Amino acid sequence: MSPDPRSHEFESREFDVVGMGLNAVDQICVIPRFPHCDEKLRMVDFHRTVGGQVASALVACARWGLKASYIGKVGSDEMGDFSLENLKKEGLDLSHVTRVEGARNQFAIILVDAATGERTIIWKRDDGIAIEPEEVPAEGIGKGRFLLLDGHDAPAAARAAEIAREKGVRVVIDAETVKAGTAEMVRASDYVVCSSTFPEAFTGVSDVREALGKIRALGPGCVVATLGKDGALCLLDGLFTESRGFKVDCVDSTGAGDVFHGAFIYGLAQDWDIARTLEFSNAAAALNCTAIGARGCIGTLDGIFNLMETGRRW
């Protein structure tokens, strides 16, 4: 069992959150509309930014005052330099980051619809920067109160979750896709915070509430589905909690889910109830959509609280 979050053992960990997963370089093309096949379309704007699910969530946590440590791999190319330098500037602990000689860092081409802010992601990841189960650093994981996993290297993530549970670290997973090792990762987690499509893809059940119940039956104490502008739906202690999304002028939805995960962990670290944690997470995710990039507008705490108090809901 994980320790009580108010216990001395839990509070005295070196880091509030340790994350293992993706970092990336995003090349964002803002376009007037989605192109047709075999046409030339002039872009509205272009940005080169940084992203990656776990890396972006940890950056959000760090900006809000949590102590964060990143576990992952970066390429030896210029994009790897770019990603790593940004993580350093954000103050993350990088003791368990590995540079892989000869490997290209993960990167993406992101097409953003200028009219709606909705994005389409086209990505590439070198096999050399995948994390294998035997490479998971048990010592690094044990230094955190919470462990965040994105599950892209699912067998390694499942191993990391097992280590975390053994060491009394609470496990939060960002569940987006289903692959070999995903079920093991879910079983070893405390919190599953998943995309809107994951519950059906994982369980085969189209009704989201029934699907969340099936995920919950595997072991995690809390299961959340993020629903875009519709907010989030949570199953905890047999009860469903709905939290509506906030209306903002959406410029780019890239990274909204990543910031939601960071905000969810921030709420857990503050020992908030689930309703406040979801509301804070929705507000933080919405604010991030008001600028370009996965970390385009990670709001200040005051800014997020202000949106929670005064913002319009969908």
Backbone torsions as a table, in degrees:
resi	resn	phi	psi	omega
1	MET	NA	143.5	176.3
2	SER	-73.8	149.7	-178.7
3	PRO	-70.1	158.8	173.1
4	ASP	-60.2	132.1	-176.8
5	PRO	-63.7	-13.6	179.0
6	ARG	-97.3	-0.6	-178.2
7	SER	-73.7	157.7	180.0
8	HIS	-63.9	-39.6	-179.9
9	GLU	-58.3	-43.7	-177.1
10	PHE	-70.6	-43.8	-176.1
11	GLU	-71.3	-23.7	-173.4
12	SER	-89.9	5.5	178.0
13	ARG	-62.5	151.4	-177.5
14	GLU	-63.6	-35.2	-178.9
15	PHE	-124.7	145.6	173.3
16	ASP	-70.4	-40.2	-177.6
17	VAL	-143.9	135.5	170.9
18	VAL	-113.8	135.8	179.6
19	GLY	-125.9	138.9	176.1
20	MET	-126.4	121.6	-179.3
21	GLY	164.3	-144.1	-168.1
22	LEU	-85.2	144.3	159.4
23	ASN	-126.3	154.8	-175.5
24	ALA	-157.8	162.8	170.0
25	VAL	-109.7	126.6	-177.3
26	ASP	-109.0	127.9	174.7
27	GLN	-108.7	107.0	-167.2
28	ILE	-102.0	121.1	176.8
29	CYS	-106.7	115.3	175.2
30	VAL	-88.0	123.3	-174.0
31	ILE	-124.5	152.7	-177.6
32	PRO	-69.6	-26.0	177.7
33	ARG	-165.4	167.2	179.0
34	PHE	-72.7	133.3	-174.0
35	PRO	-72.4	154.2	170.7
36	HIS	-86.4	162.9	177.9
37	CYS	-63.6	137.6	173.9
38	ASP	63.0	39.4	173.9
39	GLU	-126.5	162.4	173.4
40	LYS	-106.3	128.8	-175.9
41	LEU	-129.9	123.9	-180.0
42	ARG	-75.5	127.8	179.5
43	MET	-77.3	155.5	178.1
44	VAL	-81.8	-38.5	-177.1
45	ASP	-161.2	166.1	179.0
46	PHE	-142.9	139.2	179.4
47	HIS	-140.3	142.4	172.4
48	ARG	-112.2	116.4	-173.6
49	THR	-134.9	-177.1	178.0
50	VAL	-114.0	152.2	-178.9
51	GLY	-155.5	-145.5	-174.3
52	GLY	101.1	131.4	-170.3
53	GLN	-57.5	-59.3	-176.8
54	VAL	-68.4	-42.8	-178.4
55	ALA	-58.7	-43.9	-178.8
56	SER	-68.3	-39.3	177.6
57	ALA	-62.5	-41.3	179.5
58	LEU	-67.0	-37.9	177.1
59	VAL	-60.5	-43.3	177.2
60	ALA	-59.4	-46.6	179.2
61	CYS	-58.5	-43.5	-178.7
62	ALA	-64.3	-40.7	179.3
63	ARG	-65.3	-26.9	178.4
64	TRP	-90.3	6.6	171.9
65	GLY	101.9	2.6	176.7
66	LEU	-83.7	150.1	175.3
67	LYS	-86.9	122.1	-170.7
68	ALA	-127.4	143.1	178.3
69	SER	-128.1	134.2	-178.0
70	TYR	-108.9	132.5	174.5
71	ILE	-114.4	123.2	179.5
72	GLY	178.7	-173.1	179.2
73	LYS	-124.7	146.6	174.2
74	VAL	-128.1	153.2	178.4
75	GLY	-74.0	167.2	179.5
76	SER	-91.1	5.7	-177.5
77	ASP	-87.7	-178.1	-179.4
78	GLU	-63.8	-33.0	178.0
79	MET	-66.9	-36.1	174.8
80	GLY	-62.8	-41.6	175.7
81	ASP	-58.4	-45.1	-177.0
82	PHE	-62.1	-45.5	-179.5
83	SER	-66.4	-46.4	-176.7
84	LEU	-65.6	-40.8	-179.8
85	GLU	-62.8	-37.6	178.3
86	ASN	-65.4	-41.7	179.1
87	LEU	-63.9	-37.0	176.3
88	LYS	-62.6	-44.9	-179.1
89	LYS	-62.4	-29.7	-179.2
90	GLU	-81.0	-4.6	174.8
91	GLY	83.9	17.4	177.7
92	LEU	-76.0	146.0	170.4
93	ASP	-73.4	129.8	-176.0
94	LEU	-121.3	28.8	-176.7
95	SER	-62.6	-25.6	-177.0
96	HIS	-115.7	35.6	172.8
97	VAL	-100.5	134.8	-178.6
98	THR	-114.8	129.6	171.0
99	ARG	-87.2	130.0	-177.4
100	VAL	-106.5	109.0	-178.3
101	GLU	-63.0	133.4	177.7
102	GLY	83.5	-2.9	-179.0
103	ALA	-100.6	144.3	173.9
104	ARG	-87.3	138.4	177.6
105	ASN	-66.3	154.3	175.3
106	GLN	-62.4	140.5	176.9
107	PHE	-147.4	164.8	-178.8
108	ALA	-143.4	148.3	165.9
109	ILE	-102.5	121.5	-176.0
110	ILE	-116.7	122.3	177.9
111	LEU	-97.9	118.9	-177.9
112	VAL	-110.9	123.9	177.1
113	ASP	-73.6	115.4	-175.7
114	ALA	-61.8	-27.7	-176.5
115	ALA	-76.7	-34.3	-173.6
116	THR	-116.8	-21.1	-174.4
117	GLY	82.7	-1.6	178.9
118	GLU	-72.4	146.5	-174.3
119	ARG	-123.6	152.2	172.6
120	THR	-121.9	127.1	-173.2
121	ILE	-109.2	128.0	174.8
122	ILE	-118.9	117.8	-168.5
123	TRP	-129.4	162.4	178.1
124	LYS	-140.5	132.7	178.2
125	ARG	-133.1	123.3	178.3
126	ASP	-66.6	132.7	179.0
127	ASP	-58.7	-25.8	-177.2
128	GLY	-68.2	-16.6	179.7
129	ILE	-102.4	11.5	171.7
130	ALA	-70.2	147.2	178.2
131	ILE	-97.6	128.0	179.0
132	GLU	-93.2	153.7	-178.2
133	PRO	-54.5	-39.0	-178.3
134	GLU	-71.6	-10.7	179.7
135	GLU	-93.2	-4.3	-177.7
136	VAL	-66.7	123.1	-176.8
137	PRO	-83.7	99.7	-177.3
138	ALA	-58.3	-39.2	-178.9
139	GLU	-61.6	-44.1	-179.4
140	GLY	-64.8	-39.7	179.9
141	ILE	-65.0	-38.8	-177.4
142	GLY	-68.8	-8.8	-178.9
143	LYS	-87.1	-3.1	-175.2
144	GLY	-106.5	155.4	169.4
145	ARG	-77.1	-39.0	179.3
146	PHE	-127.2	149.2	173.0
147	LEU	-118.8	126.1	176.2
148	LEU	-106.7	130.1	-179.8
149	LEU	-128.5	140.2	175.2
150	ASP	-101.3	-10.1	170.8
151	GLY	75.6	10.5	178.8
152	HIS	-67.5	-38.3	169.3
153	ASP	-98.0	76.3	-166.9
154	ALA	-58.4	-44.5	178.8
155	PRO	-60.0	-41.0	178.2
156	ALA	-67.3	-38.8	178.9
157	ALA	-65.1	-39.5	177.6
158	ALA	-63.0	-40.3	176.9
159	ARG	-65.0	-41.9	179.2
160	ALA	-62.8	-39.6	178.4
161	ALA	-64.4	-40.2	177.8
162	GLU	-62.3	-44.8	178.9
163	ILE	-61.6	-42.9	-178.9
164	ALA	-61.3	-45.0	-179.6
165	ARG	-63.2	-37.8	177.9
166	GLU	-63.6	-32.3	-176.3
167	LYS	-96.6	6.8	178.0
168	GLY	74.4	26.8	177.3
169	VAL	-98.8	132.0	-179.9
170	ARG	-79.8	135.0	-170.8
171	VAL	-106.1	126.4	174.6
172	VAL	-116.4	127.2	177.4
173	ILE	-116.1	139.7	173.3
174	ASP	-95.0	99.1	-173.2
175	ALA	-100.1	117.2	-176.7
176	GLU	-123.3	-43.7	-178.6
177	THR	-126.1	161.1	-179.3
178	VAL	-108.9	127.9	178.4
179	LYS	-151.6	177.9	178.1
180	ALA	-59.2	126.6	-178.7
181	GLY	101.3	-13.5	-178.3
182	THR	-64.8	-43.3	-178.7
183	ALA	-61.8	-40.7	178.7
184	GLU	-64.5	-38.4	178.3
185	MET	-64.8	-42.9	178.8
186	VAL	-61.5	-44.4	-177.8
187	ARG	-63.1	-30.6	-177.0
188	ALA	-92.3	6.2	-175.8
189	SER	-97.8	160.8	172.0
190	ASP	-98.2	-36.9	-178.3
191	TYR	-131.2	126.8	172.1
192	VAL	-109.8	116.6	177.7
193	VAL	-116.2	106.6	-166.9
194	CYS	-119.1	164.0	176.1
195	SER	-70.9	169.0	-178.2
196	SER	-66.2	-26.1	-177.4
197	THR	-91.0	-15.9	-174.5
198	PHE	-65.3	-44.1	-175.5
199	PRO	-55.6	-45.2	179.0
200	GLU	-70.6	-41.9	-179.8
201	ALA	-61.8	-35.5	-176.3
202	PHE	-82.0	-37.4	-173.8
203	THR	-104.7	-20.4	-174.6
204	GLY	80.4	6.4	-178.4
205	VAL	-106.0	126.9	-175.5
206	SER	-79.2	-29.9	179.0
207	ASP	-72.8	119.9	-171.2
208	VAL	-64.5	-37.5	-179.5
209	ARG	-66.9	-43.6	177.8
210	GLU	-64.1	-39.9	-179.9
211	ALA	-64.9	-41.9	177.9
212	LEU	-62.1	-36.1	177.5
213	GLY	-63.5	-39.1	178.7
214	LYS	-67.6	-37.9	176.2
215	ILE	-65.6	-44.7	179.5
216	ARG	-59.0	-35.0	-178.2
217	ALA	-66.2	-17.8	179.4
218	LEU	-77.9	-15.2	177.0
219	GLY	142.5	-36.3	-178.1
220	PRO	-63.0	141.3	-177.7
221	GLY	-75.1	-25.2	-174.8
222	CYS	-139.1	132.5	178.4
223	VAL	-128.8	129.4	-178.3
224	VAL	-126.4	135.7	170.7
225	ALA	-109.7	125.3	174.8
226	THR	-86.8	137.0	-169.2
227	LEU	-125.6	30.7	179.4
228	GLY	63.1	-133.5	-177.5
229	LYS	-65.3	-18.5	178.8
230	ASP	-80.0	-0.8	173.6
231	GLY	92.4	-126.5	-175.3
232	ALA	-151.9	153.5	177.0
233	LEU	-126.8	129.9	-174.8
234	CYS	-124.5	140.1	171.1
235	LEU	-114.8	116.8	-178.7
236	LEU	-144.1	129.1	179.0
237	ASP	54.2	37.2	176.9
238	GLY	79.5	0.4	-177.3
239	LEU	-117.2	141.8	175.8
240	PHE	-93.8	137.0	174.9
241	THR	-123.6	126.0	177.1
242	GLU	-104.2	141.6	176.7
243	SER	-135.2	117.0	-174.9
244	ARG	-76.0	150.5	178.7
245	GLY	-77.0	165.2	-179.3
246	PHE	-101.7	142.3	177.4
247	LYS	-83.8	123.9	176.2
248	VAL	-138.6	167.3	172.8
249	ASP	-79.9	100.7	-173.7
250	CYS	-78.3	118.1	176.3
251	VAL	-96.6	-39.0	-177.1
252	ASP	-160.4	120.6	-178.1
253	SER	-85.5	0.3	177.8
254	THR	-57.1	130.0	175.2
255	GLY	85.0	-2.5	-179.3
256	ALA	-59.4	-43.4	179.0
257	GLY	-66.3	-36.4	179.1
258	ASP	-63.3	-45.3	179.3
259	VAL	-66.9	-35.8	175.4
260	PHE	-56.7	-44.8	-179.1
261	HIS	-64.8	-41.5	176.1
262	GLY	-61.6	-42.1	-179.9
263	ALA	-67.6	-36.5	177.8
264	PHE	-61.4	-44.0	178.1
265	ILE	-65.9	-37.7	177.2
266	TYR	-59.3	-44.2	178.1
267	GLY	-61.9	-41.6	176.9
268	LEU	-62.1	-41.3	-178.5
269	ALA	-65.4	-27.7	177.6
270	GLN	-86.0	-4.2	-178.2
271	ASP	62.5	35.8	175.2
272	TRP	-74.4	160.0	172.2
273	ASP	-73.8	167.0	-171.3
274	ILE	-67.1	-33.4	-179.4
275	ALA	-63.9	-44.8	179.4
276	ARG	-68.8	-38.3	178.9
277	THR	-61.6	-44.0	179.2
278	LEU	-66.6	-41.6	-179.9
279	GLU	-62.7	-44.6	177.6
280	PHE	-61.5	-42.8	-178.5
281	SER	-65.1	-42.9	177.8
282	ASN	-62.8	-42.2	-178.9
283	ALA	-66.4	-42.5	179.1
284	ALA	-64.1	-42.2	179.3
285	ALA	-64.0	-41.4	179.9
286	ALA	-63.5	-44.5	180.0
287	LEU	-61.3	-36.8	-178.8
288	ASN	-64.9	-21.2	179.5
289	CYS	-78.4	-5.1	-175.0
290	THR	-89.0	5.6	176.5
291	ALA	-147.7	165.7	-177.0
292	ILE	-75.6	136.6	171.0
293	GLY	108.9	157.2	-179.7
294	ALA	-61.8	-28.8	177.5
295	ARG	-119.7	32.6	-171.2
296	GLY	-62.6	-39.6	-179.1
297	CYS	-147.2	63.7	172.9
298	ILE	-68.7	110.5	-171.6
299	GLY	-69.5	156.4	169.6
300	THR	-70.8	162.6	177.2
301	LEU	-59.4	-42.6	179.5
302	ASP	-62.0	-40.7	179.5
303	GLY	-64.9	-39.9	179.3
304	ILE	-67.9	-44.9	179.0
305	PHE	-62.2	-36.8	178.9
306	ASN	-64.6	-42.2	177.4
307	LEU	-64.5	-38.0	177.7
308	MET	-60.7	-36.2	-176.9
309	GLU	-83.7	-33.6	-170.9
310	THR	-119.7	-10.1	-173.1
311	GLY	-71.5	153.7	175.9
312	ARG	-84.4	149.6	-178.5
313	ARG	-108.7	154.6	171.5
314	TRP	-75.2	NA	NA
